[in-house]
Amino acid sequence: MWKTAAGICAAGVCLLSGIAPAQDYPSRVIRIVVAQAPASGPDLIGRTLAARFTEAWGQQAIVDNRAGANGIIGGDIVAKAKPDGYTLLVGTSSAITMNPFVYKSLPHDPLRDLAPVSQTASNVMALVVAPTLPAQNVRALVVLAKSRPGEIVFASAGIGNLTHLSAELFALTAGVKLVHAPYKGSTPAWIDLMSGQVALMFTTTQGIAPHLERGKLKLLATCSETRASAFPQTPTLIESGYPGLVMTGWTGLFAPAGTPPEIVAKLSRETVRTLALPEIRARMTREGSEAAASTPETFAAFVKAEAAKWQKVIRAAGLEYTQ
């Protein structure tokens, strides 16, 4: 009898201990790890959330930039952190859904060791070409590439990320053979693209408007399902003759796997509220991205679908486990 009562009591303590963290959360500083450099798109998202979390909960939230290794360094910190909601990650599509299929070994599995909280932004990808390239639209580019197989060079911000795999997906779909020139980041890639050292690049629309206005780049298409609000005159790849060819970058908030669901839900609700604010949405649009918040369940399903999509591309391009 005593053992039964003790067992019931122990079960009650366990149940209460599971609820208490969510009720008390947060009671100390929240650390938001951004696996990219300061002033990057993910960094701006992290700082926006940090400010709102601090205001909403009365506990400071800080941003910790841990750039490098295509997001692996920052992701590893969060994946191995205590799952209590006090160490979070602003992760990107490349790091979460591409790294697991490009790298032979990772210090953590992003799809297993991180818990999706909410998507935060959707970044429109664009196909831009050097001003000297004799192609004014996607069809002309494909004709040119087919007439010069293995000669047209595309730039990327590094092997295995979205700027690389978007071009691989385009080449596979269009039936052309392109040559890859990986760079250490987008800035040096853009410099060589504008000077004509490389022919084309798939990149986010963030920051390209000034270069287009000065004639330093040509925008042939955007890569979302509908035309980008910032470039309404530019057709999509779908309109250019490639149905279903959609490449979208995104960022999202993650916690370590095993974080109590109540805490994950609380973080998600506040993220959704933050990204629904008109001033936040307007600022993100000006910066070239769109606010995109979601429930943990919806975001988890989205991440799973994205991972399956890019794994197929990586395999087809012969890139699986090449790093």
C-alpha positions in Angstrom: 0.0 0.0 0.0 2.8 2.4 0.9 4.6 1.5 -2.3 1.5 2.3 -4.3 1.0 5.6 -2.7 4.7 6.4 -3.1 4.4 5.5 -6.8 1.4 7.7 -7.3 3.2 10.6 -5.5 6.3 10.1 -7.6 4.2 10.1 -10.8 2.6 13.3 -9.6 5.9 14.9 -8.9 7.1 14.0 -12.4 4.0 15.4 -14.0 4.3 18.6 -12.1 8.0 18.9 -12.9 7.1 18.7 -16.6 4.5 21.5 -16.2 6.5 23.8 -13.9 9.3 24.7 -16.4 6.7 25.9 -18.9 4.8 28.0 -16.2 8.0 29.6 -15.0 9.6 30.0 -18.4 11.5 32.2 -18.9 13.2 33.0 -15.6 16.7 33.9 -16.9 18.5 35.0 -20.0 17.6 33.4 -23.3 20.5 32.9 -25.7 19.6 33.1 -29.5 22.4 31.6 -31.5 22.6 33.0 -35.1 24.9 30.8 -37.2 25.6 33.7 -39.6 27.5 37.0 -39.3 26.1 40.2 -37.8 23.9 42.3 -40.2 22.9 39.2 -42.2 19.3 38.3 -42.8 19.2 35.6 -40.0 20.9 38.0 -37.7 18.2 40.7 -38.2 15.6 38.0 -37.5 17.4 37.0 -34.3 17.7 40.5 -33.0 14.0 41.2 -33.8 12.9 38.2 -31.8 15.3 38.9 -29.0 13.9 42.4 -28.5 10.3 41.2 -28.5 11.0 38.3 -26.2 12.7 40.7 -23.8 9.8 43.1 -23.9 7.1 40.4 -23.6 8.6 38.3 -20.8 10.7 40.7 -18.8 13.7 38.5 -19.2 16.6 39.5 -21.4 17.1 37.7 -24.7 20.5 38.1 -26.4 21.9 37.2 -29.8 25.1 35.2 -30.1 26.6 35.1 -33.6 28.5 31.9 -34.3 29.1 32.0 -38.1 31.1 29.4 -40.0 31.1 26.0 -41.7 27.8 26.6 -43.5 25.9 26.9 -40.2 27.3 23.8 -38.6 29.1 25.6 -35.8 26.1 27.5 -34.5 23.8 24.6 -35.0 26.0 22.3 -33.0 26.0 24.6 -30.0 22.2 24.5 -29.9 21.8 20.8 -30.7 24.0 19.9 -27.7 22.6 22.5 -25.3 20.3 21.6 -22.4 16.7 21.3 -23.8 15.2 23.9 -21.5 14.4 26.7 -23.9 17.2 28.9 -22.9 19.4 28.2 -26.0 17.8 28.7 -29.3 18.9 28.8 -33.0 18.0 30.9 -35.9 18.6 28.2 -38.6 18.6 28.4 -42.4 17.4 26.1 -45.1 20.9 25.3 -46.2 22.1 24.3 -42.7 19.0 22.3 -41.7 17.8 20.5 -44.9 21.0 20.3 -47.0 23.9 19.8 -44.8 22.7 16.3 -43.6 23.0 15.1 -47.2 26.1 16.9 -48.4 28.5 16.2 -45.5 29.9 12.7 -44.8 29.8 13.4 -41.1 28.3 16.1 -38.9 28.8 16.7 -35.2 25.0 16.7 -35.0 22.0 15.8 -37.1 19.9 18.9 -37.7 16.8 16.9 -38.6 17.0 14.8 -35.4 18.7 17.0 -32.8 16.8 20.2 -33.3 13.1 20.9 -32.6 11.3 23.2 -35.0 9.6 26.1 -33.2 8.4 28.4 -36.0 9.4 29.5 -39.5 10.4 33.1 -39.4 11.1 34.3 -42.9 10.8 33.3 -46.6 13.5 34.7 -48.8 12.8 35.0 -52.5 15.6 33.5 -54.7 16.5 35.1 -58.0 18.5 34.2 -61.1 20.9 37.0 -61.9 23.5 37.1 -64.6 26.5 39.2 -65.5 25.7 42.4 -67.5 27.9 41.2 -70.4 26.1 37.8 -70.8 24.1 37.9 -74.1 20.9 36.6 -72.6 17.9 38.8 -71.7 15.6 36.0 -70.4 15.7 32.5 -69.1 14.9 30.8 -72.5 17.8 32.7 -74.1 20.1 31.6 -71.3 19.1 27.9 -71.7 19.7 28.2 -75.5 23.1 29.7 -74.9 24.0 27.1 -72.3 23.0 24.2 -74.6 25.2 25.7 -77.4 28.1 25.9 -75.0 27.9 22.8 -72.7 30.3 22.9 -69.8 31.4 26.5 -70.5 28.9 28.6 -68.7 30.1 29.1 -65.1 27.8 29.8 -62.1 28.9 31.2 -58.8 27.7 30.2 -55.4 28.4 31.2 -51.8 29.8 27.8 -51.1 29.4 24.1 -51.8 26.1 22.5 -50.7 24.1 25.6 -49.8 21.0 27.1 -51.4 22.9 29.2 -53.9 24.7 26.1 -55.1 21.8 23.6 -55.1 19.4 26.1 -56.7 21.7 26.2 -59.8 22.0 22.4 -59.8 18.3 22.0 -59.7 17.9 24.5 -62.5 20.5 22.8 -64.6 18.9 19.4 -64.1 15.5 20.7 -65.0 16.6 22.7 -68.0 18.9 19.9 -69.3 22.0 22.0 -69.4 25.6 21.5 -68.2 26.9 24.3 -66.1 30.3 24.7 -64.3 30.3 25.4 -60.6 32.6 28.1 -59.0 32.2 28.1 -55.2 33.2 31.1 -53.2 33.6 31.8 -49.5 30.4 33.7 -49.1 28.1 35.8 -51.3 30.1 39.0 -51.4 33.1 37.7 -53.4 30.8 35.8 -55.7 28.8 38.9 -56.4 32.0 40.9 -57.2 33.1 38.4 -59.8 29.6 38.1 -61.2 29.4 41.9 -61.7 32.8 42.0 -63.4 31.8 39.1 -65.7 34.3 36.6 -64.3 31.3 34.2 -63.9 28.1 34.1 -65.8 25.3 33.7 -63.4 24.2 33.1 -59.8 21.1 32.1 -57.8 20.9 34.4 -54.8 18.3 36.0 -52.6 16.7 39.2 -53.7 18.1 41.0 -50.6 20.4 43.8 -51.7 20.3 43.3 -55.4 18.2 46.3 -56.3 21.0 48.9 -56.3 23.2 46.7 -58.5 20.3 46.2 -61.0 19.7 50.0 -61.1 23.3 50.6 -61.9 23.4 48.0 -64.6 25.9 45.8 -62.7 23.6 42.8 -62.8 20.7 41.6 -64.9 17.7 39.9 -63.3 16.2 37.2 -65.5 13.7 35.5 -63.1 12.6 35.1 -59.5 12.2 31.6 -58.1 9.0 31.7 -56.0 5.5 30.5 -57.0 4.3 34.0 -57.7 6.1 37.2 -58.7 8.2 38.9 -56.1 6.5 42.0 -54.7 9.8 43.9 -55.0 10.1 43.0 -58.7 6.6 42.7 -60.1 7.8 43.1 -63.7 10.1 40.1 -63.5 8.7 36.7 -64.4 9.2 33.6 -62.3 10.9 30.5 -63.5 7.5 28.9 -63.7 6.3 31.6 -66.1 9.6 31.2 -68.0 8.6 27.6 -68.9 9.6 25.5 -65.9 6.5 24.5 -64.0 7.1 23.5 -60.4 10.7 24.9 -60.3 10.5 26.8 -57.0 13.5 27.6 -54.8 12.9 29.6 -51.7 15.3 30.3 -48.9 14.0 30.4 -45.4 15.0 30.9 -41.8 13.3 29.4 -38.7 13.6 29.2 -34.9 14.8 25.9 -33.4 15.3 24.6 -29.9 17.3 21.5 -28.8 15.4 18.3 -29.4 13.6 17.2 -26.1 12.7 20.8 -25.1 9.3 20.5 -23.3 6.4 21.0 -25.8 4.9 23.7 -23.6 8.0 25.8 -23.9 8.2 25.2 -27.6 4.6 26.2 -28.0 5.1 29.4 -25.9 8.1 30.4 -28.0 6.1 29.7 -31.2 3.2 31.8 -30.1 5.4 34.8 -29.3 7.2 34.4 -32.6 3.9 34.4 -34.5 2.7 37.5 -32.6 6.0 39.3 -33.4 6.0 38.5 -37.1 2.4 39.6 -37.4 3.2 43.2 -36.4 2.7 45.5 -39.4 6.0 47.4 -38.7 8.0 44.1 -38.6 6.4 42.8 -41.8 7.0 46.1 -43.6 10.6 46.2 -42.5 11.3 42.6 -43.6 9.7 43.3 -47.0 12.0 46.3 -47.5 14.9 44.1 -46.7 13.9 41.6 -49.3 12.2 38.8 -47.3 8.7 38.0 -46.2 7.6 37.2 -42.6 6.5 33.6 -42.4 5.5 32.3 -38.9 4.0 28.9 -38.2 3.1 26.4 -35.5 5.7 23.9 -34.4 3.8 21.1 -36.1 3.4 23.0 -39.4 7.0 24.0 -39.4 8.2 20.4 -38.7 6.2 19.1 -41.7 7.6 21.9 -43.9 11.2 21.1 -42.8 10.6 17.4 -43.5 9.3 18.1 -47.0 12.2 20.5 -47.8 14.7 17.9 -46.7 13.2 15.3 -49.0 13.2 17.7 -51.9 16.8 18.7 -51.6 18.1 15.2 -50.9 16.7 14.2 -54.3 18.5 17.2 -55.9 21.8 16.4 -54.1 21.7 12.8 -55.2 20.8 13.6 -58.8 23.7 16.1 -58.9 26.1 13.6 -57.5 26.8 15.7 -54.4 25.6 13.4 -51.7 28.3 13.0 -48.9 31.0 14.7 -51.0 32.2 17.0 -48.2 
